[in-house]
Amino acid sequence: CGAAHGIPARLFGDKKRVNRDPTSAVLAPFGAGLMAVFIAVAAYAVASTVSHTLPSHMAQIAKSLIVAPLIEELFFRGVVHSPLRAHGGFWGRPWVAIVVTAACFGIAHLATTPMAHAAMVVAPAVVIGWAYERTRSIGLCIALHSAANAVWIFYWSV
């Protein structure tokens, strides 16, 4: 960019800023997990409030296919996954960001679902994290999340 003209590249953001502080590297995933739990509870509260205006089954479908995928993917990809990748070092590796984000996703579901269900959402979260790594598309993540929830709805209703 500017380096060819004698201007340091970092002025134009060409050099990635890497935080190698070991304290933040250890605490970042735990802080992200706590934030994930908070967001999950807040999303559930918003969805529960909205559900009072719709019939019960319609409200559940709306929460599962629209509200949860939108809120959760914006949070988990934008607030957990992306900052981990930007961190650099061990925590910035793609597979680490995918696994940590998926684990935080599972932990967040403990706030509203039984442990078995929370554990079952980790595998789809890994797949969605992989898709995000490949495309950097939140929209694709929302669509995949909604599709995964549709599969769960179908599975549990049969």
Secondary structure by P-SEA (a helix, b strand, c coil): ccccccccccccccbbbbbccaaaaaaaaaaaaaaaaaaaaaaaaaaaaaaccccaaaaaaaaaccaaaaaaaaaccccccccccccccccccaaaaaaaaaaaaaaaacccccaaaaaaaaaaaaaaaaaaaacccaaaaaaaaaaaaaaaaaaaac
